[in-house]
Amino acid sequence: MLKPRILVTGATGKTGSVVVAELLKAGYPVRAMVHREDARSVRLKGQGAEVTVADMSDVERVADALKDVQRAYYCPPFDPYMIQGAVAFAVAAKESRLEHIVGLTQWLSSPSHPALMTRQLWLVDRLFAMTPGLAHTIVRPGFFADAYLALTGYAAHLGVFPWIFGDSRNAPPSNEDIARVAVAALLDPKRHAGKSYRPTGPELLGAKDIAAALGRAVGRSVRIVPTPNWLFMKAARAGGLSIDLISGIRYYIEDHKRGAFELGAPTTDVLEVTGQPAEDFETIARRYAALPGNRRSFGNWLHEFTQFLVAPLRPAFDLDRYDRELRRPFPSQPQFATDSTIWLCEHAMARAERNAVIAELRTLRAQA
C-alpha cells in the first residue's frame, strides 16, 4: 500500500527540517516547500525529499505544491502578512482535498495580544479548524530551548548568561521534540485530529537552573547577568534577528515575566504522543555546545568578547516607526496572555482548572 505524500512548509527551518528527516526515515514521500534554492534545500534533496520553491502567499504556487498531497505540516513564516499566506494555504488545501494538516502555532496565541504574529496565529488556528473536509491538529509550544541557547557562546567563552525574564520559569522543549510530536500526528491522523498538544521539556527551570545546566554542557561555571531589554534588543539585532521577529519578542519577554510559560508546565505530551520522553535541557544544551562557534578556542573567545563589548554601542530597531510604516492593526484593548479571559479559557478548559490557574497567576503577581 502506497504511503500518503506529505508536504512540509518551512522545510529548511528549525522544526521543518527535522520533520522532513523523520518522515523520510519512516518511509513517507515528502515534498519540502522552501523560499529559495540554497545549500539547505540541496541537503533536503540529498536526503530524498522532493523540493518545491514557493512563497506562502502565492496561491497558485502553493496550489501546485499541494497537488497529489494528502497531509501537510504548516509552519508559519514570521511575517507581518502571515495571515494572507495562511488564507492562501487554506484555499489551496480545500481545492486539493488535503486530508490532514498539523499546524505549528504558539502557546500564547490569543485574539487581543499586543504581538501581531500572536493574534494572527489565533486566527489561523480557527481558519484551519473551519476549513471543510480538513482534519486539523495543533502543536503549540511555548519558548523553545533554542531561544535560550542562542546565547551559548557567551556561556562557553565568557562564563556569563544574559537573562531578561525576571524570576519566571519555563519548561523549554527542543526543536526535535516539537518536530517529533508533529510527525506522530501526521502519521496517525485518526488518533490526533482535532487535538492540541503543548510539547515541553520535563521540568520547570528558572535562570539559575538554566545557567547550571548550560555550565555542565560547556564545562565551566556560568553566572546569570540580569540584562535590560534595550541591551538585549541591540544584541538581538546584531545577531541577525529580523525586525519582524523582534517586534513580537519585545512582548514575549513580558509574557515570560508574568509566568505565562510556566502555567500548566511541564506536560507529558511529548511522551504520550511520541512514546519517548522529552529531552532535558542539559541534553539539548550539549548539542549547542558542540557547534563550531561554541567550542573553546582563542578565536571564538575573542569574537564573543568583542560582541559583548560593542553590544551597547550598536543601533537598535525603531519598533514604533516600524509599526507606523506597516500601518498594522492594533487591538483597542491589548492584553498579554495571562490577562486574557479567552486565553485562560482555551488553555485551561475545566472550570476547576481555570480557577486554579487564575489563583496561581494572582500568587505569581503578588510575589513579583
Buried (B, 14 or more C-beta within 10 A) or exposed (E): EEEBBBBBBBBBBBBBBBBBBBBBEEEBBBBBBBBEEEEBBEBBEEBBBBBBBBBBBBBEBBBBBBEEBBBBBBBBBBBBBBBBBBBBBBBBBBEBEBBBBBBBBBBBBBBBBBBBBBBBBBBBBEBBBEBEEBBBBBBBBBBBBBBBBBBBBBBBBBBBBBBBBBEBBBBBBBBBBBBBBBBBBBBEBEEBBEEBBBBBBBEBBBBEBBBBBBBBBBEBEBEBBEBEEEBBBBBBBBEEBEBBBBBBBBBBBBBBBBBBBBBBBBBEBBBEBBEEEBBBBBBBBBBBBEEEBBBEEEEBBEBBEEBBEEBEEBEBBEEEEBBEEBEEEEEEEBBBBBBBEEBBEBBBEEEEEBEBBBEBBEEBEEEE
